[in-house]
Amino acid sequence: MKKEISKKPAAKPSVKSLINKGMSFGEVLQRFPQTMPVFGKYGMHCIGCSMSAFETIEQGAQAHGIDVKKFVDDLNAAAGAKK
């Protein structure tokens, strides 16, 4: 039995993301140091935290009760993502 393959083009994202929820805090801060104020705005002082090298943006945001999508959007804006 053959699988049908969709010929619809994939939806294009409206924003070119530089940062995604699967990235670690350490990676984001190393690659985009200009995002530091965003972490502070959300009360996430991850710079000195030993978990920052391993914990993802999504894990940290969820642990702190932060809206992951909004947080990632703000990080991308600070990092200079294009709309």
PEZIJO-V14232 format. One record per residue. N is the residue number from 1. SS is DSSP state (H for helix, E for strand, C for the rest). PSI is psi in whole degrees, -180 to 180 (* if undefined). D_FIRST is the distance of its C-alpha to the first C-alpha in Angstrom with 1 decimal. Layout:
BEGIN
N&SS&PSI&D_FIRST + N&SS&PSI&D_FIRST
END
This chain:
BEGIN
1&C&131&0.0 + 2&C&144&3.8 + 3&C&139&6.7 + 4&C&135&9.6 + 5&C&127&12.7 + 6&C&136&15.9 + 7&C&9&18.6 + 8&C&138&21.4 + 9&C&148&24.0 + 10&C&145&24.8 + 11&C&137&27.9 + 12&C&134&31.0 + 13&C&149&33.3 + 14&C&-20&36.8 + 15&C&137&38.7 + 16&C&107&38.3 + 17&C&134&38.5 + 18&C&-28&40.5 + 19&C&138&40.3 + 20&C&166&37.5 + 21&C&-15&37.7 + 22&C&-6&36.2 + 23&C&150&39.2 + 24&E&158&42.2 + 25&H&-44&45.6 + 26&H&-43&47.1 + 27&H&-46&44.6 + 28&H&-47&45.3 + 29&H&-34&49.0 + 30&H&-45&49.1 + 31&H&-30&47.1 + 32&C&71&48.5 + 33&H&-20&52.0 + 34&H&-7&52.7 + 35&H&-6&50.5 + 36&H&-45&53.1 + 37&H&-30&54.8 + 38&H&-43&51.5 + 39&H&-43&51.3 + 40&H&-41&54.9 + 41&H&-36&54.4 + 42&C&5&51.8 + 43&C&21&54.1 + 44&C&101&52.0 + 45&C&70&54.4 + 46&C&-10&51.8 + 47&C&-44&53.7 + 48&C&0&55.5 + 49&C&134&53.0 + 50&H&-21&51.7 + 51&H&-12&48.3 + 52&H&-26&47.9 + 53&H&-20&46.4 + 54&C&-33&43.6 + 55&C&136&43.1 + 56&E&163&40.7 + 57&H&-44&41.8 + 58&H&-46&39.5 + 59&H&-46&41.0 + 60&H&-43&44.5 + 61&H&-44&44.2 + 62&H&-41&42.8 + 63&H&-29&45.5 + 64&C&6&48.1 + 65&C&34&46.7 + 66&C&141&46.0 + 67&C&112&43.4 + 68&H&-47&41.0 + 69&H&-46&39.8 + 70&H&-43&43.5 + 71&H&-48&44.6 + 72&H&-40&42.0 + 73&H&-43&42.8 + 74&H&-39&46.5 + 75&H&-43&45.9 + 76&H&-40&44.0 + 77&H&-43&46.8 + 78&H&-33&49.4 + 79&H&-13&47.4 + 80&C&26&47.4 + 81&C&141&43.8 + 82&C&143&43.5 + 83&C&*&42.4
END
